[in-house]
Amino acid sequence: MGVKMPEICRFYGIIIGMFFDDHNPPHFHARYGKEKVAVEINSLRVLEGRIPPRALGLVMEWASQHQSELLQNWELAKNNQPPEKIASLA
């Protein structure tokens, strides 16, 4: 069951999303296969979970390119508004 996580991006089999009204600090979730990770937006630090190192590297590269958009999405999600889609890793 669980709450559906709005998807904001998908690339190389990795799904990026944010939950509505999630706890601080501002973060996003990345899922790769059955594994998932939560990453703080400002520091790009892994808060919890783990995914394979190669997938995590791609997630970090993508997040570093889109930090401001991720923070804008965090504000939307905090206010129970759907986050905007963000471009995938080029």
N, CA, C and O atoms as a MOPAC input file, in Angstrom:
PM7 MOZYME 1SCF
protein

 N      0.85500 1    -1.19000 1     0.00000 1
 C      0.00000 1     0.00000 1     0.00000 1
 C      0.89300 1     1.24400 1     0.00000 1
 O      1.66600 1     1.45400 1    -0.93500 1
 N      0.78600 1     2.06800 1     1.04800 1
 C      1.62800 1     3.25400 1     1.16200 1
 C      1.11000 1     4.40500 1     0.31700 1
 O      0.20000 1     4.24600 1    -0.49700 1
 N      1.70300 1     5.55000 1     0.52700 1
 C      1.32800 1     6.76900 1    -0.18100 1
 C      2.05700 1     6.80900 1    -1.51700 1
 O      3.24300 1     6.48500 1    -1.59000 1
 N      1.35200 1     7.20600 1    -2.57200 1
 C      1.98000 1     7.31100 1    -3.88800 1
 C      2.91300 1     8.51100 1    -3.89800 1
 O      2.56300 1     9.59900 1    -3.44000 1
 N      4.09900 1     8.28900 1    -4.42700 1
 C      5.09600 1     9.34200 1    -4.51000 1
 C      5.02800 1     9.97500 1    -5.89200 1
 O      5.27400 1     9.29700 1    -6.89000 1
 N      4.69600 1    11.27300 1    -5.97300 1
 C      4.69800 1    11.92200 1    -7.28700 1
 C      6.07600 1    11.84400 1    -7.93200 1
 O      7.08500 1    12.21300 1    -7.33200 1
 N      6.09200 1    11.35400 1    -9.16800 1
 C      7.34700 1    11.19900 1    -9.91400 1
 C      7.70700 1    12.53000 1   -10.55600 1
 O      6.86900 1    13.17000 1   -11.19100 1
 N      8.96800 1    12.94500 1   -10.38500 1
 C      9.39500 1    14.19600 1   -11.00800 1
 C     10.41400 1    13.96400 1   -12.12500 1
 O     10.64000 1    14.84500 1   -12.95400 1
 N     11.02400 1    12.78300 1   -12.14400 1
 C     11.98300 1    12.48900 1   -13.20800 1
 C     12.24500 1    10.99100 1   -13.26100 1
 O     12.07400 1    10.27000 1   -12.27800 1
 N     12.67000 1    10.54400 1   -14.45000 1
 C     13.02000 1     9.13600 1   -14.64200 1
 C     14.13400 1     9.07000 1   -15.67900 1
 O     14.01700 1     9.65300 1   -16.75700 1
 N     15.21400 1     8.36200 1   -15.35800 1
 C     16.31700 1     8.17500 1   -16.30200 1
 C     17.09800 1     6.92400 1   -15.93000 1
 O     17.28900 1     6.62700 1   -14.75100 1
 N     17.54800 1     6.19100 1   -16.94800 1
 C     18.36100 1     4.98500 1   -16.76800 1
 C     17.76600 1     4.01900 1   -15.73500 1
 O     18.50700 1     3.38100 1   -14.98600 1
 N     16.45600 1     3.91200 1   -15.69500 1
 C     15.81300 1     2.99800 1   -14.75500 1
 C     15.68800 1     3.54200 1   -13.34200 1
 O     15.23200 1     2.83700 1   -12.44200 1
 N     16.08600 1     4.78500 1   -13.14200 1
 C     16.00700 1     5.42400 1   -11.82400 1
 C     14.76900 1     6.31400 1   -11.80600 1
 O     14.52700 1     7.07500 1   -12.74200 1
 N     13.99500 1     6.21200 1   -10.74000 1
 C     12.79700 1     7.04800 1   -10.59600 1
 C     13.02700 1     8.01200 1    -9.43800 1
 O     13.37100 1     7.60200 1    -8.32900 1
 N     12.83200 1     9.30300 1    -9.71500 1
 C     13.00500 1    10.35400 1    -8.71700 1
 C     11.62700 1    10.87600 1    -8.34200 1
 O     10.78600 1    11.10300 1    -9.21200 1
 N     11.39600 1    11.06600 1    -7.05300 1
 C     10.11200 1    11.59000 1    -6.61900 1
 C     10.20600 1    12.30800 1    -5.29400 1
 O     11.24600 1    12.31500 1    -4.63500 1
 N      9.08100 1    12.91700 1    -4.91500 1
 C      8.93900 1    13.60500 1    -3.62800 1
 C      7.56600 1    13.30100 1    -3.08100 1
 O      6.58800 1    13.20800 1    -3.82300 1
 N      7.50800 1    13.14800 1    -1.77100 1
 C      6.21000 1    12.95900 1    -1.12000 1
 C      5.62900 1    14.30700 1    -0.75700 1
 O      6.36200 1    15.25700 1    -0.48400 1
 N      4.30700 1    14.38800 1    -0.75300 1
 C      3.64200 1    15.59600 1    -0.27800 1
 C      3.87100 1    15.73600 1     1.22300 1
 O      3.86600 1    14.74700 1     1.95500 1
 N      4.07100 1    16.97600 1     1.67600 1
 C      4.13800 1    17.29400 1     3.09900 1
 C      5.11000 1    16.37500 1     3.84700 1
 O      4.79600 1    15.88500 1     4.93200 1
 N      6.28100 1    16.14800 1     3.26600 1
 C      7.28900 1    15.27500 1     3.86900 1
 C      8.05400 1    16.03900 1     4.95500 1
 O      7.96200 1    17.26300 1     5.04000 1
 N      8.79800 1    15.31900 1     5.77400 1
 C      9.55300 1    15.90500 1     6.88600 1
 C     10.78900 1    16.63600 1     6.37000 1
 O     11.29300 1    16.33600 1     5.28800 1
 N     11.27000 1    17.59500 1     7.15500 1
 C     12.53100 1    18.27300 1     6.84900 1
 C     13.68300 1    17.35100 1     7.20500 1
 O     13.47600 1    16.41800 1     7.98000 1
 N     14.89000 1    17.55900 1     6.68200 1
 C     15.29100 1    18.60800 1     5.74800 1
 C     14.76500 1    18.34100 1     4.34100 1
 O     14.37300 1    17.21600 1     4.03000 1
 N     14.75400 1    19.37500 1     3.48000 1
 C     14.30400 1    19.18800 1     2.10200 1
 C     15.09200 1    18.05800 1     1.43300 1
 O     16.32300 1    18.06500 1     1.43200 1
 N     14.37500 1    17.09700 1     0.87000 1
 C     15.02000 1    15.94200 1     0.25700 1
 C     14.13400 1    15.35900 1    -0.83600 1
 O     12.96200 1    15.71000 1    -0.97300 1
 N     14.72700 1    14.46200 1    -1.60500 1
 C     13.97400 1    13.73100 1    -2.62000 1
 C     14.29200 1    12.25400 1    -2.46500 1
 O     15.22600 1    11.87700 1    -1.75800 1
 N     13.51900 1    11.43900 1    -3.12100 1
 C     13.69500 1     9.99300 1    -3.07000 1
 C     14.06500 1     9.49700 1    -4.46100 1
 O     13.53500 1     9.97300 1    -5.46500 1
 N     14.97400 1     8.54100 1    -4.50800 1
 C     15.35700 1     7.89500 1    -5.76600 1
 C     15.15700 1     6.39700 1    -5.58800 1
 O     15.55200 1     5.81700 1    -4.57700 1
 N     14.53600 1     5.78300 1    -6.58800 1
 C     14.29900 1     4.34500 1    -6.54100 1
 C     14.96300 1     3.70200 1    -7.75800 1
 O     14.84500 1     4.18500 1    -8.88400 1
 N     15.65000 1     2.62000 1    -7.50200 1
 C     16.30600 1     1.87200 1    -8.58100 1
 C     16.05400 1     0.40000 1    -8.29200 1
 O     16.60200 1    -0.15700 1    -7.34100 1
 N     15.22200 1    -0.22800 1    -9.11900 1
 C     14.81900 1    -1.60200 1    -8.83900 1
 C     14.04600 1    -1.65700 1    -7.53300 1
 O     13.08700 1    -0.90800 1    -7.34300 1
 N     14.45600 1    -2.53100 1    -6.64200 1
 C     13.77700 1    -2.64900 1    -5.35200 1
 C     14.43200 1    -1.78400 1    -4.27600 1
 O     13.94500 1    -1.71800 1    -3.14800 1
 N     15.53500 1    -1.12400 1    -4.62600 1
 C     16.27000 1    -0.33800 1    -3.63700 1
 C     15.91500 1     1.13500 1    -3.75600 1
 O     15.56900 1     1.62100 1    -4.83300 1
 N     16.00700 1     1.83900 1    -2.63100 1
 C     15.71100 1     3.27400 1    -2.66300 1
 C     16.58400 1     4.03600 1    -1.68800 1
 O     17.15700 1     3.48100 1    -0.75100 1
 N     16.66100 1     5.32800 1    -1.94800 1
 C     17.51700 1     6.20800 1    -1.17000 1
 C     16.83100 1     7.56300 1    -1.03700 1
 O     16.11200 1     7.99400 1    -1.93800 1
 N     17.05900 1     8.23500 1     0.10000 1
 C     16.59200 1     9.60600 1     0.29300 1
 C     17.82800 1    10.50200 1     0.32000 1
 O     18.80700 1    10.20300 1     1.00500 1
 N     17.77600 1    11.61100 1    -0.43700 1
 C     18.94200 1    12.49200 1    -0.58000 1
 C     18.53800 1    13.91500 1    -0.20700 1
 O     17.55600 1    14.45000 1    -0.72200 1
 N     19.31100 1    14.52200 1     0.69700 1
 C     19.08000 1    15.91300 1     1.07600 1
 C     19.43700 1    16.80500 1    -0.11100 1
 O     20.47900 1    16.61800 1    -0.73900 1
 N     18.57800 1    17.77100 1    -0.41600 1
 C     18.77700 1    18.60200 1    -1.60900 1
 C     19.97000 1    19.54600 1    -1.46100 1
 O     20.78900 1    19.65300 1    -2.37400 1
 N     20.07400 1    20.22700 1    -0.32400 1
 C     21.12300 1    21.24900 1    -0.18300 1
 C     22.52400 1    20.66000 1    -0.14800 1
 O     23.42500 1    21.19000 1    -0.79700 1
 N     22.72800 1    19.58200 1     0.59000 1
 C     24.07100 1    19.01900 1     0.75900 1
 C     24.34000 1    17.84000 1    -0.17000 1
 O     25.48300 1    17.40100 1    -0.29700 1
 N     23.28100 1    17.31700 1    -0.82800 1
 C     23.36200 1    16.09700 1    -1.63200 1
 C     23.92600 1    14.93300 1    -0.80800 1
 O     24.69100 1    14.10600 1    -1.30500 1
 N     23.52500 1    14.89800 1     0.45700 1
 C     23.95200 1    13.84500 1     1.37500 1
 C     22.86500 1    12.78200 1     1.43400 1
 O     21.67900 1    13.10800 1     1.47300 1
 N     23.26100 1    11.52100 1     1.44100 1
 C     22.29500 1    10.43200 1     1.56700 1
 C     21.77500 1    10.41300 1     3.00300 1
 O     22.54900 1    10.28500 1     3.95200 1
 N     20.45600 1    10.54200 1     3.15200 1
 C     19.84300 1    10.53700 1     4.47900 1
 C     19.53900 1     9.12400 1     4.94500 1
 O     19.72700 1     8.79100 1     6.11600 1
 N     19.06900 1     8.29700 1     4.02600 1
 C     18.75200 1     6.91500 1     4.38100 1
 C     18.66500 1     6.07100 1     3.13200 1
 O     18.46100 1     6.57900 1     2.03000 1
 N     18.82300 1     4.76200 1     3.32100 1
 C     18.70900 1     3.81700 1     2.23100 1
 C     19.99000 1     3.70600 1     1.43300 1
 O     20.99300 1     4.35100 1     1.73700 1
 N     19.93700 1     2.86800 1     0.39800 1
 C     21.08500 1     2.73500 1    -0.49200 1
 C     20.64700 1     2.15800 1    -1.81900 1
 O     19.70600 1     1.36800 1    -1.89800 1
 N     21.34900 1     2.56900 1    -2.85600 1
 C     21.18000 1     2.02200 1    -4.19700 1
 C     22.58500 1     1.72700 1    -4.71200 1
 O     23.55800 1     2.21200 1    -4.13500 1
 N     22.71800 1     0.94500 1    -5.78200 1
 C     24.06100 1     0.63100 1    -6.28200 1
 C     24.87500 1     1.90200 1    -6.56100 1
 O     24.32100 1     2.91400 1    -6.98900 1
 N     26.18900 1     1.84500 1    -6.31600 1
 C     27.04100 1     3.03400 1    -6.46800 1
 C     26.91800 1     3.72000 1    -7.82200 1
 O     26.90000 1     4.95000 1    -7.88100 1
 N     26.83300 1     2.95900 1    -8.91200 1
 C     26.72500 1     3.57800 1   -10.23800 1
 C     25.42800 1     4.37300 1   -10.35900 1
 O     25.42700 1     5.48800 1   -10.88000 1
 N     24.32800 1     3.80100 1    -9.87800 1
 C     23.03900 1     4.50200 1    -9.91500 1
 C     23.08300 1     5.72900 1    -9.01000 1
 O     22.56300 1     6.78400 1    -9.37300 1
 N     23.69800 1     5.60200 1    -7.84100 1
 C     23.79300 1     6.73800 1    -6.92600 1
 C     24.60400 1     7.86600 1    -7.55800 1
 O     24.26300 1     9.03800 1    -7.39800 1
 N     25.67100 1     7.52200 1    -8.27200 1
 C     26.47000 1     8.53800 1    -8.95300 1
 C     25.64800 1     9.31300 1    -9.97400 1
 O     25.77000 1    10.53300 1   -10.08300 1
 N     24.81000 1     8.60000 1   -10.72200 1
 C     23.93700 1     9.26200 1   -11.70200 1
 C     22.92800 1    10.16800 1   -11.00500 1
 O     22.66200 1    11.27900 1   -11.46200 1
 N     22.37300 1     9.68900 1    -9.89900 1
 C     21.41200 1    10.49600 1    -9.13200 1
 C     22.08000 1    11.77800 1    -8.64000 1
 O     21.49900 1    12.85800 1    -8.73900 1
 N     23.29300 1    11.66300 1    -8.11400 1
 C     24.00200 1    12.84000 1    -7.58800 1
 C     24.35400 1    13.81900 1    -8.70200 1
 O     24.24400 1    15.03200 1    -8.52300 1
 N     24.77300 1    13.29900 1    -9.84600 1
 C     25.08400 1    14.17700 1   -10.98900 1
 C     23.82400 1    14.93400 1   -11.41000 1
 O     23.87000 1    16.14400 1   -11.63100 1
 N     22.69700 1    14.22000 1   -11.52000 1
 C     21.43400 1    14.83800 1   -11.91100 1
 C     21.01800 1    15.88600 1   -10.87700 1
 O     20.64800 1    17.00400 1   -11.23700 1
 N     21.07800 1    15.52400 1    -9.60100 1
 C     20.62700 1    16.43100 1    -8.53400 1
 C     21.47400 1    17.70100 1    -8.49100 1
 O     20.95100 1    18.78600 1    -8.24000 1
 N     22.77700 1    17.57300 1    -8.73500 1
 C     23.63900 1    18.75800 1    -8.69500 1
 C     23.28600 1    19.72800 1    -9.82300 1
 O     23.48600 1    20.93500 1    -9.69000 1
 N     22.76100 1    19.20100 1   -10.93100 1
 C     22.35800 1    20.04900 1   -12.06000 1
 C     20.99100 1    20.70400 1   -11.83300 1
 O     20.64800 1    21.67500 1   -12.50800 1
 N     20.21400 1    20.17500 1   -10.88400 1
 C     18.81800 1    20.61600 1   -10.73700 1
 C     18.45100 1    20.99000 1    -9.30400 1
 O     17.28700 1    20.88300 1    -8.91800 1
 N     19.43600 1    21.43000 1    -8.50500 1
 C     19.15600 1    21.73800 1    -7.10200 1
 C     18.08100 1    22.80300 1    -6.93200 1
 O     17.18900 1    22.64600 1    -6.09800 1
 N     18.14900 1    23.89200 1    -7.71400 1
 C     17.16100 1    24.96500 1    -7.52400 1
 C     15.75800 1    24.47400 1    -7.87300 1
 O     14.79400 1    24.81900 1    -7.18900 1
 N     15.63600 1    23.66700 1    -8.93700 1
 C     14.32700 1    23.12200 1    -9.30600 1
 C     13.82700 1    22.15400 1    -8.23500 1
 O     12.63300 1    22.11400 1    -7.94000 1
 N     14.73500 1    21.38100 1    -7.65900 1
 C     14.34400 1    20.46400 1    -6.58500 1
 C     13.82400 1    21.23300 1    -5.36900 1
 O     12.84100 1    20.82800 1    -4.74800 1
 N     14.48500 1    22.34200 1    -5.03400 1
 C     14.02600 1    23.15600 1    -3.90000 1
 C     12.66800 1    23.78600 1    -4.18400 1
 O     11.83000 1    23.87800 1    -3.28600 1
 N     12.44000 1    24.21900 1    -5.42000 1
 C     11.12000 1    24.75900 1    -5.78000 1
 C     10.05700 1    23.67200 1    -5.64200 1
 O      8.96300 1    23.92800 1    -5.13900 1
 N     10.38100 1    22.46300 1    -6.08800 1
 C      9.44700 1    21.35200 1    -5.96800 1
 C      9.18000 1    21.01200 1    -4.51400 1
 O      8.05500 1    20.66500 1    -4.15300 1
 N     10.20800 1    21.10800 1    -3.67100 1
 C     10.02700 1    20.84400 1    -2.23700 1
 C      8.96800 1    21.79100 1    -1.67100 1
 O      8.09000 1    21.37000 1    -0.91800 1
 N      9.05600 1    23.07000 1    -2.03700 1
 C      8.07200 1    24.05000 1    -1.54800 1
 C      6.67000 1    23.70900 1    -2.04300 1
 O      5.70500 1    23.80600 1    -1.28500 1
 N      6.55300 1    23.31300 1    -3.30100 1
 C      5.24300 1    22.91100 1    -3.83000 1
 C      4.69900 1    21.71600 1    -3.04800 1
 O      3.54900 1    21.72300 1    -2.60800 1
 N      5.53000 1    20.70100 1    -2.88300 1
 C      5.08500 1    19.48400 1    -2.19800 1
 C      4.71800 1    19.77200 1    -0.74300 1
 O      3.76400 1    19.20000 1    -0.21700 1
 N      5.48200 1    20.66700 1    -0.08700 1
 C      5.16600 1    21.03900 1     1.30600 1
 C      3.76500 1    21.62800 1     1.40000 1
 O      3.08500 1    21.48200 1     2.41600 1
 N      3.34000 1    22.29900 1     0.32300 1
 C      2.01400 1    22.92700 1     0.30000 1
 C      0.97400 1    22.03900 1    -0.38600 1
 O     -0.06800 1    22.51400 1    -0.83800 1
 N      1.27700 1    20.74800 1    -0.45400 1
 C      0.37600 1    19.76100 1    -1.05800 1
 C      0.00700 1    20.07700 1    -2.49800 1
 O     -1.09900 1    19.77800 1    -2.94700 1
 N      0.95100 1    20.69000 1    -3.22200 1
 C      0.77000 1    20.94600 1    -4.64800 1
 C      1.67400 1    19.98700 1    -5.42200 1
 O      2.77900 1    19.68200 1    -4.97300 1
 N      1.21700 1    19.51300 1    -6.57700 1
 C      2.04700 1    18.56000 1    -7.32000 1
 C      3.35400 1    19.18300 1    -7.77700 1
 O      3.36000 1    20.29300 1    -8.30900 1
 N      4.47500 1    18.47300 1    -7.57200 1
 C      5.75700 1    19.00300 1    -8.03900 1
 C      5.84000 1    18.98800 1    -9.55900 1
 O      5.17200 1    18.20100 1   -10.23000 1
 N      6.67600 1    19.88000 1   -10.08400 1
 C      6.89000 1    19.97800 1   -11.53200 1
 C      7.82700 1    18.87200 1   -11.98500 1
 O      8.66800 1    18.41300 1   -11.21300 1
 N      7.68600 1    18.44200 1   -13.23300 1
 C      8.64000 1    17.48900 1   -13.82000 1
 C      9.96400 1    18.23000 1   -14.04000 1
 O      9.98400 1    19.42300 1   -14.34500 1
 N     11.05600 1    17.50000 1   -13.87900 1
 C     12.39500 1    18.05200 1   -14.09500 1
 C     13.05800 1    17.22600 1   -15.20900 1
 O     12.86100 1    16.01400 1   -15.29000 1
 N     13.82900 1    17.88200 1   -16.04800 1
 C     14.50300 1    17.20600 1   -17.15500 1
 C     15.38800 1    16.08300 1   -16.64300 1
 O     15.95900 1    16.16800 1   -15.55600 1
 N     15.49100 1    15.03800 1   -17.43500 1
 C     16.33000 1    13.89700 1   -17.03900 1
 C     17.79600 1    14.21000 1   -17.27700 1
 O     18.14700 1    15.25600 1   -17.82300 1
 N     18.63300 1    13.29500 1   -16.86300 1
 C     20.07600 1    13.45900 1   -17.01900 1
 C     20.41800 1    13.44900 1   -18.50400 1
 O     20.03200 1    12.53400 1   -19.23300 1
 N     21.14300 1    14.47100 1   -18.94600 1
 C     21.47900 1    14.59200 1   -20.37200 1
 C     22.61400 1    13.66800 1   -20.74600 1
 O     23.02900 1    13.63600 1   -21.90500 1

